[in-house]
Amino acid sequence: MAPSFDDNNSLFNFVVRDGNGVKGMIDMGLSEVPEAFKQPPKERIDKENATQHRQPPIDLSKLDGPDHDQVVKELVAAAENLGFFQVVNHGVPVELLESLKETAHNFFHLPPERKAFYRPGASPTPLVKCSTSFNPDKEKALEWKDYISMQYTNDAEALEHWPIECRDVALEFLRTSITMVRKLLEVLMGNLGMKPDDPKIDALIDKKMVNMNYYPTCPNPDLTVGVGRHSDMGTLTVLLQDGIGGLYVKLEEDTDMGKKGDWIEIPPNDGALVINVGDMLQVLSNGRYKSAEHRVRTTSTKSRVSIPIFTIPKITEMIAPLPQLVEKDGIAHYREFVLADYMKNFFANAHDGKKSLDFAKFTTSA
């Protein structure tokens, strides 16, 4: 029997407050998209008119060989032009990637009360949150997504507080990925004049978070979004896609991939990981690197999972364009701020493209 809700408030309580999630609606036999999830027409994803990203994944193993300089050029160009790229031979075992996808599906098929154990306001630990959408209290239309977020402080606290059903595989994903992230940062920051042993590089990935995202099948995906338009607020994001796909990135300027404003689909590649630039790298690079606006489509055929790792600077870190870049450019495009203040602003608002970066821009008085 299909679920019946008296109004959007009762739906909101069922999905968000009670922790049943979008998956809970599907399990009850939902046959159409509730009004609370219907996106305005301008926010809906036009799959038919999107272009696929055709550039092959970058082979990171070649960083240690005679093709080192060529790979560096590819990484820098990707960070400057699109802000997204895929990598292979990254050091994360393919078997682990498959286990991650299976584990994510299994977690979201647990009984509702188990997932609701970690819902906002009820979770026994601030390190773990299981919820729906991004900021349900602020959004005009909810995103068609359930997720669990696991903040990393150290191994001991992760083993104690992360859900037993997914902690081991999530922790191993983090452990095996962070060496790759450090290597990528050495390349990208080195291109900006920073030395590989500069302590600031480690400070830029001090805070880490592993999420498991679940996008249930949707009765009418054309009316919804899995994740709305946004850029990631951190330094670098590592993303594992499954084989279904649905990730789209917006071009900020005309390129050989398309025109400014076009949406480019990032198709999944077996064994590859997606890397994207976060807001902090855009600020530090004085705008050279792009934290591309991106979003996720839903599907009617099969539920989808993705597993991102977010790397973020120390919350006490002062963030500003690197002095040598300001000197070279003759202008700072962003002001200095404390990362904690940026985070507070980012998580207090709904997804709205790259509007979060306005916080870092200089304000002018009339």
C-alpha positions as a Markdown table, in Angstrom:
| # | Residue | x | y | z |
|---|---|---|---|---|
| 1 | Met | 0.0 | 0.0 | 0.0 |
| 2 | Ala | 1.4 | 3.4 | -1.0 |
| 3 | Pro | 2.2 | 5.8 | 1.9 |
| 4 | Ser | -0.2 | 8.5 | 2.7 |
| 5 | Phe | 0.9 | 11.8 | 4.3 |
| 6 | Asp | -1.6 | 14.5 | 5.4 |
| 7 | Asp | 0.8 | 17.3 | 4.5 |
| 8 | Asn | 4.4 | 18.2 | 3.8 |
| 9 | Asn | 5.1 | 18.5 | 7.5 |
| 10 | Ser | 4.1 | 14.9 | 8.2 |
| 11 | Leu | 6.2 | 13.8 | 5.3 |
| 12 | Phe | 9.2 | 15.8 | 6.6 |
| 13 | Asn | 8.8 | 14.3 | 10.0 |
| 14 | Phe | 8.7 | 10.8 | 8.7 |
| 15 | Val | 11.7 | 11.2 | 6.4 |
| 16 | Val | 13.9 | 13.6 | 8.3 |
| 17 | Arg | 12.9 | 13.8 | 11.9 |
| 18 | Asp | 12.1 | 10.1 | 12.4 |
| 19 | Gly | 15.1 | 9.1 | 10.3 |
| 20 | Asn | 13.2 | 6.9 | 7.8 |
| 21 | Gly | 14.8 | 8.6 | 4.9 |
| 22 | Val | 13.9 | 8.5 | 1.2 |
| 23 | Lys | 14.5 | 4.7 | 1.4 |
| 24 | Gly | 11.6 | 4.5 | 3.9 |
| 25 | Met | 9.2 | 6.1 | 1.5 |
| 26 | Ile | 10.3 | 3.6 | -1.2 |
| 27 | Asp | 9.9 | 0.7 | 1.1 |
| 28 | Met | 6.3 | 1.8 | 1.8 |
| 29 | Gly | 5.4 | 1.6 | -1.9 |
| 30 | Leu | 5.7 | 5.2 | -3.0 |
| 31 | Ser | 4.4 | 5.5 | -6.5 |
| 32 | Glu | 5.0 | 9.2 | -7.3 |
| 33 | Val | 7.3 | 12.0 | -6.2 |
| 34 | Pro | 5.9 | 14.0 | -3.2 |
| 35 | Glu | 5.7 | 17.7 | -3.7 |
| 36 | Ala | 8.4 | 18.3 | -1.1 |
| 37 | Phe | 11.0 | 16.6 | -3.4 |
| 38 | Lys | 9.9 | 18.3 | -6.7 |
| 39 | Gln | 12.6 | 20.6 | -7.8 |
| 40 | Pro | 11.9 | 23.9 | -9.7 |
| 41 | Pro | 12.2 | 23.4 | -13.4 |
| 42 | Lys | 15.4 | 25.3 | -13.6 |
| 43 | Glu | 17.1 | 23.0 | -11.1 |
| 44 | Arg | 16.1 | 19.8 | -12.9 |
| 45 | Ile | 18.8 | 17.9 | -14.8 |
| 46 | Asp | 18.4 | 17.7 | -18.6 |
| 47 | Lys | 20.2 | 14.4 | -19.2 |
| 48 | Glu | 19.6 | 14.4 | -22.9 |
| 49 | Asn | 21.4 | 17.7 | -23.6 |
| 50 | Ala | 24.4 | 17.0 | -21.3 |
| 51 | Thr | 27.8 | 16.2 | -22.8 |
| 52 | Gln | 29.9 | 13.3 | -21.6 |
| 53 | His | 33.4 | 13.9 | -20.3 |
| 54 | Arg | 35.6 | 12.0 | -22.8 |
| 55 | Gln | 39.1 | 12.5 | -21.4 |
| 56 | Pro | 40.6 | 9.3 | -20.1 |
| 57 | Pro | 41.6 | 8.8 | -16.5 |
| 58 | Ile | 45.0 | 10.0 | -15.4 |
| 59 | Asp | 47.5 | 7.2 | -14.6 |
| 60 | Leu | 49.0 | 8.2 | -11.3 |
| 61 | Ser | 51.6 | 5.4 | -11.4 |
| 62 | Lys | 53.4 | 7.4 | -14.1 |
| 63 | Leu | 54.2 | 10.1 | -11.6 |
| 64 | Asp | 57.1 | 7.9 | -10.5 |
| 65 | Gly | 58.5 | 7.3 | -14.0 |
| 66 | Pro | 59.8 | 9.1 | -17.1 |
| 67 | Asp | 56.3 | 10.5 | -17.8 |
| 68 | His | 56.2 | 12.5 | -14.5 |
| 69 | Asp | 56.2 | 15.9 | -16.1 |
| 70 | Gln | 53.4 | 15.0 | -18.5 |
| 71 | Val | 51.2 | 13.7 | -15.7 |
| 72 | Val | 51.8 | 16.9 | -13.7 |
| 73 | Lys | 50.7 | 18.9 | -16.7 |
| 74 | Glu | 47.5 | 16.8 | -17.0 |
| 75 | Leu | 46.7 | 17.2 | -13.3 |
| 76 | Val | 47.3 | 20.9 | -13.3 |
| 77 | Ala | 45.3 | 21.4 | -16.5 |
| 78 | Ala | 42.4 | 19.4 | -15.1 |
| 79 | Ala | 42.4 | 21.5 | -11.8 |
| 80 | Glu | 42.5 | 24.7 | -13.8 |
| 81 | Asn | 39.9 | 24.0 | -16.4 |
| 82 | Leu | 37.1 | 21.7 | -15.0 |
| 83 | Gly | 38.1 | 21.1 | -11.4 |
| 84 | Phe | 37.2 | 17.4 | -11.9 |
| 85 | Phe | 39.3 | 14.5 | -13.2 |
| 86 | Gln | 39.5 | 10.7 | -12.8 |
| 87 | Val | 42.6 | 8.7 | -11.8 |
| 88 | Val | 43.6 | 5.1 | -12.1 |
| 89 | Asn | 46.5 | 3.1 | -10.6 |
| 90 | His | 45.9 | 5.3 | -7.5 |
| 91 | Gly | 46.9 | 2.7 | -4.9 |
| 92 | Val | 43.5 | 1.9 | -3.6 |
| 93 | Pro | 42.8 | -1.9 | -4.2 |
| 94 | Val | 40.0 | -2.5 | -6.7 |
| 95 | Glu | 38.6 | -5.2 | -4.4 |
| 96 | Leu | 38.2 | -2.6 | -1.7 |
| 97 | Leu | 36.2 | -0.4 | -4.0 |
| 98 | Glu | 33.8 | -3.2 | -4.8 |
| 99 | Ser | 33.5 | -4.0 | -1.1 |
| 100 | Leu | 32.7 | -0.3 | -0.4 |
| 101 | Lys | 29.8 | -0.3 | -2.9 |
| 102 | Glu | 28.4 | -3.5 | -1.5 |
| 103 | Thr | 28.7 | -2.3 | 2.1 |
| 104 | Ala | 27.0 | 1.0 | 1.3 |
| 105 | His | 24.0 | -0.9 | -0.3 |
| 106 | Asn | 23.9 | -3.2 | 2.7 |
| 107 | Phe | 23.9 | -0.4 | 5.2 |
| 108 | Phe | 21.0 | 1.4 | 3.7 |
| 109 | His | 19.0 | -1.8 | 3.6 |
| 110 | Leu | 19.3 | -2.2 | 7.4 |
| 111 | Pro | 16.1 | -1.8 | 9.5 |
| 112 | Pro | 15.0 | 1.8 | 9.7 |
| 113 | Glu | 15.6 | 1.9 | 13.5 |
| 114 | Arg | 19.2 | 1.1 | 13.1 |
| 115 | Lys | 19.8 | 3.9 | 10.7 |
| 116 | Ala | 17.7 | 6.3 | 12.7 |
| 117 | Phe | 20.0 | 5.6 | 15.7 |
| 118 | Tyr | 22.4 | 8.1 | 14.0 |
| 119 | Arg | 19.9 | 10.7 | 12.9 |
| 120 | Pro | 20.6 | 14.4 | 13.7 |
| 121 | Gly | 19.9 | 15.3 | 17.2 |
| 122 | Ala | 19.8 | 11.7 | 18.4 |
| 123 | Ser | 23.2 | 10.3 | 17.3 |
| 124 | Pro | 25.2 | 9.2 | 20.3 |
| 125 | Thr | 28.3 | 10.7 | 18.8 |
| 126 | Pro | 29.0 | 14.0 | 16.9 |
| 127 | Leu | 31.3 | 12.0 | 14.6 |
| 128 | Val | 28.4 | 10.2 | 12.9 |
| 129 | Lys | 25.2 | 11.5 | 11.2 |
| 130 | Cys | 22.7 | 9.6 | 9.1 |
| 131 | Ser | 20.2 | 11.9 | 7.3 |
| 132 | Thr | 18.4 | 12.9 | 4.1 |
| 133 | Ser | 19.2 | 15.7 | 1.7 |
| 134 | Phe | 21.8 | 18.4 | 2.6 |
| 135 | Asn | 20.1 | 20.9 | 4.8 |
| 136 | Pro | 16.4 | 19.9 | 5.0 |
| 137 | Asp | 15.5 | 22.8 | 7.3 |
| 138 | Lys | 16.6 | 25.4 | 4.7 |
| 139 | Glu | 15.8 | 23.7 | 1.4 |
| 140 | Lys | 12.8 | 24.6 | -0.8 |
| 141 | Ala | 12.9 | 21.1 | -2.2 |
| 142 | Leu | 14.5 | 18.1 | -0.6 |
| 143 | Glu | 17.2 | 16.1 | -2.4 |
| 144 | Trp | 16.5 | 12.5 | -3.3 |
| 145 | Lys | 19.4 | 11.1 | -1.2 |
| 146 | Asp | 20.0 | 9.4 | 2.1 |
| 147 | Tyr | 23.6 | 9.4 | 3.5 |
| 148 | Ile | 25.7 | 8.5 | 6.5 |
| 149 | Ser | 28.6 | 10.9 | 7.3 |
| 150 | Met | 31.6 | 9.7 | 9.4 |
| 151 | Gln | 34.1 | 12.3 | 10.7 |
| 152 | Tyr | 37.6 | 11.0 | 11.2 |
| 153 | Thr | 39.7 | 12.1 | 14.2 |
| 154 | Asn | 41.8 | 9.0 | 14.8 |
| 155 | Asp | 41.6 | 5.3 | 14.3 |
| 156 | Ala | 40.6 | 4.6 | 17.9 |
| 157 | Glu | 37.6 | 6.9 | 17.8 |
| 158 | Ala | 36.6 | 5.7 | 14.4 |
| 159 | Leu | 36.6 | 2.1 | 15.6 |
| 160 | Glu | 34.6 | 3.1 | 18.7 |
| 161 | His | 32.0 | 5.4 | 17.1 |
| 162 | Trp | 31.5 | 4.6 | 13.4 |
| 163 | Pro | 28.8 | 2.1 | 12.7 |
| 164 | Ile | 30.1 | -1.5 | 12.9 |
| 165 | Glu | 28.4 | -2.4 | 9.7 |
| 166 | Cys | 30.6 | -0.1 | 7.6 |
| 167 | Arg | 33.4 | 1.2 | 9.7 |
| 168 | Asp | 36.2 | -1.2 | 8.8 |
| 169 | Val | 35.8 | -0.9 | 5.0 |
| 170 | Ala | 35.3 | 2.9 | 5.3 |
| 171 | Leu | 38.4 | 3.3 | 7.4 |
| 172 | Glu | 40.5 | 1.2 | 5.0 |
| 173 | Phe | 39.3 | 3.4 | 2.1 |
| 174 | Leu | 40.4 | 6.5 | 4.0 |
| 175 | Arg | 43.8 | 5.0 | 4.9 |
| 176 | Thr | 44.6 | 3.8 | 1.4 |
| 177 | Ser | 43.4 | 7.1 | -0.2 |
| 178 | Ile | 45.1 | 9.6 | 1.9 |
| 179 | Thr | 48.6 | 8.8 | 0.5 |
| 180 | Met | 47.2 | 9.5 | -3.0 |
| 181 | Val | 45.6 | 12.8 | -1.8 |
| 182 | Arg | 48.9 | 13.9 | -0.3 |
| 183 | Lys | 50.7 | 13.1 | -3.6 |
| 184 | Leu | 48.1 | 15.1 | -5.6 |
| 185 | Leu | 48.4 | 18.1 | -3.3 |
| 186 | Glu | 52.2 | 18.0 | -3.6 |
| 187 | Val | 51.7 | 18.3 | -7.4 |
| 188 | Leu | 49.0 | 21.0 | -7.3 |
| 189 | Met | 50.6 | 23.1 | -4.6 |
| 190 | Gly | 54.0 | 22.6 | -6.1 |
| 191 | Asn | 52.7 | 24.2 | -9.3 |
| 192 | Leu | 51.9 | 27.2 | -7.1 |
| 193 | Gly | 55.3 | 27.4 | -5.7 |
| 194 | Met | 54.9 | 25.4 | -2.5 |
| 195 | Lys | 57.6 | 22.8 | -1.5 |
| 196 | Pro | 56.5 | 19.2 | -1.0 |
| 197 | Asp | 57.7 | 19.2 | 2.7 |
| 198 | Asp | 55.8 | 22.5 | 3.5 |
| 199 | Pro | 53.7 | 21.7 | 6.7 |
| 200 | Lys | 50.8 | 23.7 | 5.2 |
| 201 | Ile | 50.1 | 20.7 | 2.9 |
| 202 | Asp | 49.3 | 18.4 | 5.8 |
| 203 | Ala | 47.3 | 21.2 | 7.4 |
| 204 | Leu | 45.1 | 21.4 | 4.3 |
| 205 | Ile | 44.0 | 17.8 | 4.8 |
| 206 | Asp | 43.9 | 17.7 | 8.6 |
| 207 | Lys | 40.2 | 17.1 | 8.8 |
| 208 | Lys | 38.7 | 14.1 | 7.0 |
| 209 | Met | 35.2 | 12.7 | 6.5 |
| 210 | Val | 33.9 | 9.6 | 4.8 |
| 211 | Asn | 30.3 | 9.6 | 3.5 |
| 212 | Met | 28.2 | 6.9 | 2.0 |
| 213 | Asn | 25.5 | 8.2 | -0.2 |
| 214 | Tyr | 22.4 | 6.3 | -1.2 |
| 215 | Tyr | 20.1 | 7.3 | -4.1 |
| 216 | Pro | 17.0 | 5.1 | -4.1 |
| 217 | Thr | 15.1 | 4.4 | -7.3 |
| 218 | Cys | 12.9 | 7.3 | -8.1 |
| 219 | Pro | 9.4 | 7.1 | -9.7 |
| 220 | Asn | 10.1 | 10.2 | -11.8 |
| 221 | Pro | 13.7 | 11.2 | -11.8 |
| 222 | Asp | 13.1 | 14.1 | -14.1 |
| 223 | Leu | 11.4 | 16.0 | -11.3 |
| 224 | Thr | 14.1 | 15.5 | -8.7 |
| 225 | Val | 17.8 | 15.8 | -8.0 |
| 226 | Gly | 20.0 | 13.5 | -6.0 |
| 227 | Val | 22.3 | 16.4 | -5.0 |
| 228 | Gly | 21.7 | 20.0 | -5.9 |
| 229 | Arg | 24.1 | 22.4 | -7.5 |
| 230 | His | 27.1 | 23.1 | -5.2 |
| 231 | Ser | 30.9 | 23.1 | -4.9 |
| 232 | Asp | 32.7 | 21.2 | -2.2 |
| 233 | Met | 34.0 | 23.4 | 0.6 |
| 234 | Gly | 37.2 | 21.5 | 1.4 |
| 235 | Thr | 40.6 | 21.0 | -0.2 |
| 236 | Leu | 40.2 | 17.8 | -2.4 |
| 237 | Thr | 37.4 | 15.3 | -2.6 |
| 238 | Val | 37.9 | 11.6 | -3.5 |
| 239 | Leu | 34.8 | 10.0 | -5.0 |
| 240 | Leu | 34.0 | 6.4 | -5.7 |
| 241 | Gln | 31.1 | 6.1 | -8.2 |
| 242 | Asp | 29.2 | 2.9 | -8.9 |
| 243 | Gly | 28.5 | 1.8 | -12.5 |
| 244 | Ile | 25.2 | 3.7 | -12.8 |
| 245 | Gly | 26.6 | 7.2 | -13.0 |
| 246 | Gly | 24.7 | 10.5 | -12.7 |
| 247 | Leu | 27.4 | 13.0 | -11.8 |
| 248 | Tyr | 27.4 | 16.3 | -13.7 |
| 249 | Val | 29.9 | 19.2 | -13.6 |
| 250 | Lys | 29.3 | 22.8 | -14.9 |
| 251 | Leu | 31.8 | 24.5 | -17.2 |
| 252 | Glu | 32.8 | 27.9 | -15.8 |
| 253 | Glu | 34.2 | 29.0 | -19.2 |
| 254 | Asp | 34.4 | 28.0 | -22.8 |
| 255 | Thr | 36.6 | 24.9 | -23.4 |
| 256 | Asp | 37.1 | 22.2 | -26.0 |
| 257 | Met | 34.5 | 20.3 | -23.9 |
| 258 | Gly | 31.7 | 22.8 | -24.4 |
| 259 | Lys | 30.5 | 26.3 | -23.7 |
| 260 | Lys | 30.4 | 28.2 | -20.4 |
| 261 | Gly | 27.4 | 27.0 | -18.5 |
| 262 | Asp | 27.2 | 23.6 | -20.1 |
| 263 | Trp | 26.8 | 20.5 | -17.9 |
| 264 | Ile | 29.3 | 17.7 | -18.5 |
| 265 | Glu | 28.5 | 14.2 | -17.3 |
| 266 | Ile | 31.4 | 12.4 | -15.5 |
| 267 | Pro | 30.8 | 8.7 | -16.6 |
| 268 | Pro | 32.0 | 6.0 | -14.2 |
| 269 | Asn | 35.2 | 4.1 | -15.2 |
| 270 | Asp | 35.9 | 0.7 | -13.7 |
| 271 | Gly | 38.6 | 0.9 | -11.0 |
| 272 | Ala | 38.8 | 4.7 | -11.3 |
| 273 | Leu | 38.3 | 7.3 | -8.6 |
| 274 | Val | 37.0 | 10.8 | -9.3 |
| 275 | Ile | 39.0 | 13.7 | -7.8 |
| 276 | Asn | 37.6 | 17.2 | -7.5 |
| 277 | Val | 38.9 | 20.6 | -6.3 |
| 278 | Gly | 37.3 | 22.2 | -3.3 |
| 279 | Asp | 36.7 | 25.8 | -2.4 |
| 280 | Met | 39.8 | 26.1 | -0.3 |
| 281 | Leu | 42.1 | 25.2 | -3.2 |
| 282 | Gln | 40.3 | 27.8 | -5.4 |
| 283 | Val | 40.9 | 30.4 | -2.7 |
| 284 | Leu | 44.6 | 29.4 | -2.0 |
| 285 | Ser | 45.3 | 29.5 | -5.8 |
| 286 | Asn | 43.7 | 32.9 | -6.1 |
| 287 | Gly | 41.2 | 31.4 | -8.6 |
| 288 | Arg | 43.6 | 29.4 | -10.7 |
| 289 | Tyr | 42.1 | 26.1 | -9.6 |
| 290 | Lys | 38.4 | 25.7 | -10.0 |
| 291 | Ser | 36.1 | 24.1 | -7.4 |
| 292 | Ala | 33.6 | 23.2 | -10.0 |
| 293 | Glu | 29.8 | 23.4 | -9.5 |
| 294 | His | 28.4 | 19.9 | -9.7 |
| 295 | Arg | 25.1 | 17.9 | -9.0 |
| 296 | Val | 23.7 | 14.4 | -9.2 |
| 297 | Arg | 20.8 | 13.0 | -11.1 |
| 298 | Thr | 18.4 | 10.3 | -9.8 |
| 299 | Thr | 17.4 | 7.1 | -11.6 |
| 300 | Ser | 14.2 | 5.0 | -12.0 |
| 301 | Thr | 15.9 | 1.8 | -12.8 |
| 302 | Lys | 18.3 | 0.9 | -10.0 |
| 303 | Ser | 19.4 | 2.4 | -6.7 |
| 304 | Arg | 22.8 | 4.1 | -6.8 |
| 305 | Val | 25.6 | 4.6 | -4.3 |
| 306 | Ser | 28.6 | 6.8 | -4.1 |
| 307 | Ile | 31.3 | 7.1 | -1.4 |
| 308 | Pro | 33.2 | 10.4 | -1.1 |
| 309 | Ile | 36.1 | 11.3 | 1.1 |
| 310 | Phe | 36.3 | 15.0 | 2.0 |
| 311 | Thr | 39.6 | 16.4 | 3.0 |
| 312 | Ile | 39.4 | 19.8 | 4.8 |
| 313 | Pro | 42.0 | 22.1 | 6.5 |
| 314 | Lys | 42.4 | 22.5 | 10.2 |
| 315 | Ile | 39.4 | 24.4 | 11.5 |
| 316 | Thr | 41.7 | 27.0 | 13.0 |
| 317 | Glu | 43.7 | 27.4 | 9.7 |
| 318 | Met | 43.8 | 30.9 | 8.3 |
| 319 | Ile | 42.9 | 30.6 | 4.6 |
| 320 | Ala | 43.9 | 33.2 | 2.0 |
| 321 | Pro | 45.4 | 33.3 | -1.5 |
| 322 | Leu | 49.1 | 32.4 | -1.4 |
| 323 | Pro | 51.2 | 35.7 | -1.1 |
| 324 | Gln | 53.4 | 34.8 | -4.2 |
| 325 | Leu | 50.3 | 34.5 | -6.3 |
| 326 | Val | 48.8 | 37.8 | -5.1 |
| 327 | Glu | 52.1 | 39.5 | -5.9 |
| 328 | Lys | 52.2 | 37.9 | -9.4 |
| 329 | Asp | 48.5 | 38.7 | -10.1 |
| 330 | Gly | 48.6 | 42.2 | -8.6 |
| 331 | Ile | 45.4 | 41.5 | -6.7 |
| 332 | Ala | 43.9 | 39.1 | -4.1 |
| 333 | His | 40.6 | 37.8 | -5.3 |
| 334 | Tyr | 39.7 | 36.5 | -1.9 |
| 335 | Arg | 40.0 | 37.8 | 1.7 |
| 336 | Glu | 41.7 | 36.0 | 4.6 |
| 337 | Phe | 39.4 | 34.0 | 6.9 |
| 338 | Val | 39.4 | 31.3 | 9.5 |
| 339 | Leu | 38.2 | 27.9 | 8.1 |
| 340 | Ala | 35.8 | 27.4 | 11.0 |
| 341 | Asp | 33.9 | 30.5 | 10.0 |
| 342 | Tyr | 33.6 | 29.3 | 6.4 |
| 343 | Met | 32.4 | 25.9 | 7.5 |
| 344 | Lys | 29.7 | 27.5 | 9.7 |
| 345 | Asn | 28.4 | 29.5 | 6.8 |
| 346 | Phe | 28.6 | 26.6 | 4.3 |
| 347 | Phe | 26.6 | 24.2 | 6.5 |
| 348 | Ala | 24.0 | 26.8 | 7.5 |
| 349 | Asn | 22.6 | 27.2 | 4.0 |
| 350 | Ala | 21.1 | 25.1 | 1.3 |
| 351 | His | 23.0 | 24.1 | -1.8 |
| 352 | Asp | 23.0 | 27.1 | -4.2 |
| 353 | Gly | 25.7 | 26.6 | -6.9 |
| 354 | Lys | 29.0 | 28.3 | -5.9 |
| 355 | Lys | 27.3 | 30.9 | -3.7 |
| 356 | Ser | 29.3 | 29.6 | -0.7 |
| 357 | Leu | 32.4 | 31.2 | -2.1 |
| 358 | Asp | 30.8 | 34.6 | -1.7 |
| 359 | Phe | 31.8 | 34.3 | 1.9 |
| 360 | Ala | 35.5 | 34.5 | 0.9 |
| 361 | Lys | 35.1 | 37.5 | -1.5 |
| 362 | Phe | 35.8 | 41.0 | -0.6 |
| 363 | Thr | 32.7 | 43.1 | 0.1 |
| 364 | Thr | 32.3 | 46.5 | -1.4 |
| 365 | Ser | 30.2 | 49.3 | 0.2 |
| 366 | Ala | 27.9 | 51.4 | -1.9 |
